[in-house]
Amino acid sequence: MLEVRKSHHRGDANHGWLQSKHTFSFGDYRDPEHTGFGPLLVINEDRVAPGQGFGTHGHRDMEIISYVLDGALEHKDSIGTGSVLHYGDVQRMSAGSGVRHSEFNGSKTEPVHFLQIWIQPNVTGIDPGYEEKHFAPETKRGQMRLVASSDGRDGSVLIHQDAAIYAAIPAPGDVLEHPLSAGRTAYVHVVRGQVSVNGVSLESGDALKIRAETSIRLEEALRAEVLVFDLPY
């Protein structure tokens, strides 16, 4: 079964310094038909004005992944981690038993554009943790590059859930296929550009829920970048 989630149907929040698109219910945006997909609970596409950001706040028992698209994202947390992330960087913070952090635009002149992704962990109360990895564009061109997984394989960041996240930059003429094991679902989010997923044409910000299929197929791409979530039911 294939179900399209169009970009313009996402929740829209404009706070002046922050413009955000919510794929699933978040903050003041509530949609009972879109409260998550399996353990995938949040995909927020955020644009933060220069010198602005999210002040220190807390989380518990959540895997929080940031995927930077443009600009500089500055992170600080209560476990002593501080970093500035750029395009190609993937950050994972396991909130576990509790962590406080802030996220700011690291530039005083340019906006920052990133995806914030929340995945419900399959363990609770663990010690908070942090990890970041850089995935250069060439490692994603013409292939689905594993960027997050339950065991940190192939240089991916480790998440505490039986899930895997792949990033791809398919070119026109590429056909990329990822098999889905029995009992698995998938969520495909188009970061930018255009692409056909299992025969469905999608554009920037669109997504596709995939159930009861044996594979994910990306083709007919145009200036595309895509995230593929391989998830348990």
C-alpha positions in Angstrom: 0.0 0.0 0.0 1.2 3.5 -0.9 0.0 6.7 0.7 1.2 10.1 -0.4 1.8 12.9 2.1 1.9 16.2 0.1 4.2 19.0 1.2 1.4 21.6 1.3 -0.7 19.4 3.6 2.0 19.6 6.3 1.5 21.8 9.4 2.9 25.3 9.0 4.4 27.4 11.8 5.8 30.9 11.2 7.3 32.5 14.3 9.2 35.2 12.4 12.6 33.9 13.4 11.5 30.3 12.7 9.6 28.9 9.7 8.7 25.3 10.1 6.9 22.6 8.3 5.5 19.7 10.4 5.1 16.3 8.7 3.4 14.9 11.8 1.5 16.5 14.7 3.8 18.8 16.6 3.4 21.9 18.8 0.2 23.7 17.9 -0.3 21.6 14.8 -2.6 18.6 15.5 -3.8 16.1 13.0 -5.1 12.8 14.3 -4.4 11.2 10.9 -0.7 12.2 11.1 0.7 11.5 14.5 3.6 9.5 13.3 4.5 6.4 11.3 5.6 3.5 13.5 8.4 4.8 15.7 9.0 7.8 13.4 7.2 10.6 15.3 8.6 13.9 14.0 10.0 15.3 10.8 10.2 19.1 11.1 11.7 21.1 8.2 13.1 24.2 10.0 14.5 27.4 8.7 16.0 29.6 11.4 16.9 33.3 10.9 20.5 34.4 11.4 21.5 34.6 15.1 18.3 33.1 16.3 17.4 29.6 17.6 15.9 27.3 20.2 16.9 28.2 23.8 17.8 25.5 26.3 15.1 23.0 26.8 14.8 19.3 27.9 14.0 15.9 26.4 13.6 12.4 27.7 13.6 9.0 26.0 13.8 10.2 22.4 16.2 9.7 19.5 16.7 13.1 18.0 18.4 13.3 14.6 19.4 16.5 12.8 20.0 16.5 9.0 21.5 19.8 7.9 20.6 21.1 4.4 22.2 24.5 4.3 23.9 26.9 6.7 25.4 26.4 10.2 23.5 24.7 13.1 25.1 25.3 16.5 24.4 22.7 19.2 25.1 22.7 22.9 23.9 20.3 25.6 24.0 19.4 29.2 26.4 16.4 28.7 29.1 18.7 27.6 28.8 18.5 23.8 29.1 21.5 21.6 29.3 21.6 17.8 28.5 23.5 14.7 27.0 21.4 11.9 26.9 22.0 8.2 25.5 20.3 5.0 26.3 16.6 5.0 26.5 16.4 8.8 24.1 14.1 10.7 23.7 14.5 14.4 22.1 12.0 16.8 21.2 12.8 20.4 19.8 10.1 22.6 17.8 11.9 25.3 17.5 8.8 27.5 17.0 9.6 31.2 17.1 13.3 30.4 19.1 15.9 28.6 18.9 19.7 28.0 20.2 21.3 24.9 20.0 24.4 22.7 20.1 24.8 18.9 21.0 28.0 17.2 21.8 29.4 13.8 25.6 29.5 14.0 25.7 32.4 11.5 24.8 36.1 12.1 24.2 36.7 8.4 22.8 33.5 6.7 19.7 31.4 7.6 20.1 27.7 8.5 17.9 25.0 7.0 17.7 21.6 8.5 15.4 18.6 9.2 14.8 17.6 12.8 13.7 14.0 13.1 12.4 12.2 16.3 12.3 8.5 16.6 10.8 6.7 19.6 13.5 4.4 21.1 13.0 0.8 22.0 14.7 1.3 25.3 14.1 3.9 28.0 16.0 5.5 30.8 19.5 5.0 29.2 22.3 7.5 29.8 22.0 10.4 27.4 24.4 10.2 24.4 25.5 12.2 21.4 27.1 11.4 18.0 27.7 13.1 14.7 29.0 12.0 11.4 29.7 13.7 8.1 28.4 12.2 4.8 29.8 13.9 1.8 27.5 14.4 -1.2 29.6 12.0 -3.3 28.8 9.1 -0.8 25.1 9.6 -1.5 25.1 10.1 -5.3 23.7 7.1 -7.2 23.1 5.1 -4.0 21.2 4.8 -0.8 23.8 5.7 1.9 23.1 4.4 5.4 23.3 7.3 7.8 21.6 5.9 10.9 21.0 2.4 12.1 20.4 0.3 15.2 24.0 -1.0 15.3 26.0 1.9 13.8 27.1 -0.3 10.8 28.9 1.1 7.8 29.9 4.2 9.6 26.3 5.3 10.4 25.2 7.0 13.6 23.7 4.6 16.1 20.0 5.0 17.1 18.2 3.0 19.8 15.5 1.5 17.6 15.2 -1.2 15.0 15.2 1.3 12.2 17.5 2.5 9.5 17.8 5.8 7.7 19.3 6.1 4.2 20.1 9.3 2.3 20.3 9.3 -1.5 21.1 11.8 -4.2 19.9 10.1 -7.4 20.7 11.5 -10.8 18.5 11.4 -13.9 18.6 7.9 -15.2 19.5 6.3 -11.9 17.3 3.5 -10.6 17.9 2.8 -6.9 16.2 -0.1 -5.1 16.1 -1.0 -1.5 14.5 -4.4 -0.4 12.0 -4.4 2.4 12.0 -7.5 4.6 8.7 -9.1 5.8 7.2 -7.1 8.6 8.9 -3.9 7.6 7.4 -0.6 6.5 9.0 2.5 4.9 8.7 6.2 4.9 10.3 8.2 2.0 10.7 11.9 2.4 11.8 14.1 -0.5 14.3 16.6 0.9 14.5 18.5 -2.4 13.9 18.1 -6.1 11.7 15.6 -7.9 11.7 11.8 -7.9 9.5 8.9 -8.6 9.1 6.4 -5.7 7.5 3.1 -6.5 5.9 4.8 -9.5 4.6 7.8 -7.6 5.8 11.2 -8.6 6.9 13.3 -5.7 8.4 16.8 -5.3 10.3 18.6 -2.5 8.6 18.2 0.9 6.4 15.3 -0.3 6.5 11.9 1.3 5.3 8.4 0.7 4.1 5.9 3.3 4.9 2.3 2.2 3.3 -0.8 3.6 3.1 -4.4 2.3 5.7 -3.8 -0.4 8.8 -5.8 -1.1 11.1 -2.9 -2.1 11.5 0.8 -2.4 12.4 2.0 -5.9 13.7 5.5 -6.7 13.9 6.7 -10.3 13.2 9.6 -12.7 15.1 12.0 -10.4 15.7 15.7 -11.0 17.9 17.6 -8.7 16.7 15.3 -5.9 17.8 14.4 -2.4 15.8 11.8 -0.5 15.6 10.2 2.9 14.4 6.7 3.2 13.3 5.3 6.6 13.2 1.5 6.9 11.0 0.9 10.0 9.3 -1.9 12.0 5.5 -2.2 12.0 
